[in-house]
Amino acid sequence: MGHVLTVEKFKAADMGGSMVVHTFGAYFGIGASIMLTNKKMVEKWEKFEEGGYVSQLVAMIGTIFLWCYWPSFNGCLASGNS
């Protein structure tokens, strides 16, 4: 169903179905975390949510790396104008 929606409705070239798989995984993870979260523990650990400078810097560098290289990695199976 997801592949049909991605390819036919949105006209997206999804080589290997990676967009569908990652979208499902993201929504499943969000739903599972909402259902399995202990609300009392969240209130107790809320003060530790803020990351430090180094962890935020590493996350930013990783995000930029993925923005630069993911399209070429994802399109390696494409042929022609795909």
N, C-alpha and C positions, 0 to 999 in steps of 0.2 A: 504494500500500500504506500509506504513512504517513498519508495523508489519511483513509483508511478507519479506521485504528486511532485516530486523533485524534477523529474525529467520531462513529463508531459505538461504539467500545469505551469511550472516556473521556467521551463526550457533551460535548465541548468545542466551543464556537462559535468556529471558526477562520476569521475573515473573510479571504479572499484567500489562505489557506494559509500565512500568515506563520510560525506556530508550527512547522509541518513543515519549511519551508525553512530557518529559523534553527537548528532542532535538527539537521538534516542537516549544515548548514554547520559547526556547532560540533563534531560528532563527526568529520566529515571533516578539519577543521583539526587536531584533537587527534591523529588517526591519522597524518596527513601529517607533523606536526611530530615525532612519535615516530620515524617511519621515516626522515626526512631529517636528523635531528640528528646532528651530528658530536660524539661523546662527549668527545673530547679538547678541543674548543673550549669545551664546556660547563664542564669543570673549570677551564679558563683564565679564563673570564669570570664564574665564580660569584660572585666578590667584588663585582661591579657590579650584582647583582640588586636590592639594596635601593634603592628610589626615594627621592628627596629629599622634603622637606616640601611644596614647592609642587606637585610632580607628584601626590603622594598627595591633596592638598587638591582639586586639579582633578578627579581621578578620583572622589572622594567627591561633589562637587557634581554632576558629570555623572550619577552613579548615582542620586542623589536626584531630579534632573530627569527622568530616564527613568522612575523609579517613579511620579512624579506624573503625567506626561503620556502615557506609552505606552498605558495602557488606553483613553483617549479617542481617541487617534490610531488605534489598532487597531480600535476599535469604530465608526468613522465610517460604515462600509458596512452596519452591522447595522440591521435593521428590527424593529419590534415588541419582543418580549421576548428577542431573540437576545443 
